[in-house]
């Protein structure tokens, strides 16, 4: 028997940006296009960077969506690893876009907040009255194919968003399929580790939702959208993303 040659794969580290504050002290919604990391989010990003540094991970490329919270997270990671890499901006991976909550009827608000991350989500499901899951997949998956088609990198860091991460993870879990598993938790500042081979369906999922400050997620029993919905009811805001 000839010797078995192990498949060659490349590594994608997929992060969610660090924590942000969507409401100010008065309860007013902060513009999601410009919101920066809060103190907790800055520490989450730095903690991720320290973990990469401890394991001597070297990135060939760093890609962000372009929204400030992804760029700030990436730069804090790189500060800890000691790498001088200018993050690339790929707007195709911006977060799923919500509409205006004031256009949603009172009876539909709860569903608008919570259904998009409920199990296997149909593609016609809208996020807060805005973009559908299908439209998110239409822009997020071709960008992933474009990244894979570039053979010049071995290890890449992507710093993106909770919804976009779920789209990419669902694609990997289904070996290159088109799906959206809304119940995949993505804590702020978390790290996912994926390997990709030459064939379109060659995906290996090594880690999902690893959170360096809180690896076992002790005390966390709710989703981001559940917490945001609670805040919305408290503050009666109509302009969050």
Buried (B, 14 or more C-beta within 10 A) or exposed (E): EEEEEEEEBBBBBBBBBBBBBBBEEEEEBBEBEEBBBBEBBBBBBBBBBBBBBEEEBEBBBBBBBBBBBBBBBBBBBBEBBEBEBEBBBBEBBBBBBBBEBEEBEEEBBEEBBBBBBEEEBEBEBBBBBBBBBBBBBBBBBEBBEEBBEEEEBEEBBBBBBBBBBBBBBBBBBEEBEEBBBBEBBBBBBBBBBBBBBEEEEBBBEEEBBBBBBBEEEEEEEEBBBEEBBEBBEEBEBEBBB
